[in-house]
Amino acid sequence: MPLKALALNGTLKPSSTKDKSSTEKMLQLIADEFSAHDVQTEILRLADYDIKPGVTSDEGDGDAWPEIRGKILAADILVVGTPIWLGQPSSVCKRALERMDAFLEETDDNGRMVSYGKVAAVAVVGNEDGAHHVSAELFQAMNDVGFTLAANAVSYWVGEAMGNKNFVDFKKPPETVTTMVSMLARNTVHLATLLKHKQYPGESAS
């Protein structure tokens, strides 16, 4: 069966505002590149959902996280995209990561988290420095909750400090970005294919 990818867009702009999202543009580039490897990608804009604060998989009435969690676990690849705000990942991006903290306790009989065998990647956009810092935060967080990251599993773009050009303003993405996207896609798909056919050993493995 072909691989499936889910991309979480951590923009602060809900779809209802009709504002263009630089993060969405970056995620769409990745989705397009995934399609060249026969991977289908769904992009969710987190700001469109009422994700309750907390660290469990279901925080009660009105919580949209269980639906998103189901999509994460049904996918082979998770891409987390975020703009840079105050040098950090966006608040909605952090909330999604906090909700995945529940994976630490959600294990099978061999002690493997529900996220084991799933591969993650990162997309970052912004107008100031900080892409390496933000990607480092996301890498560590997703590794903590059981995801595996391939080599060069990040694509990013940051504009000139104090500048006013956003990634979404490019008619054609810079070659350096498309090179990163291509590398991210082929490495992530390669690793996801391997893990789909051979899961990590559990605690009872000899």
Secondary structure as UniProt FT lines:
FT   STRAND          4..9
FT   HELIX           15..17
FT   HELIX           22..35
FT   TURN            36..38
FT   STRAND          40..45
FT   HELIX           46..48
FT   TURN            61..62
FT   HELIX           65..74
FT   STRAND          77..85
FT   TURN            86..87
FT   STRAND          88..89
FT   HELIX           91..99
FT   HELIX           100..104
FT   TURN            109..110
FT   TURN            114..117
FT   STRAND          119..126
FT   HELIX           131..144
FT   TURN            145..146
FT   STRAND          148..158
FT   TURN            161..162
FT   HELIX           167..169
FT   HELIX           175..197
FT   TURN            203..204
//
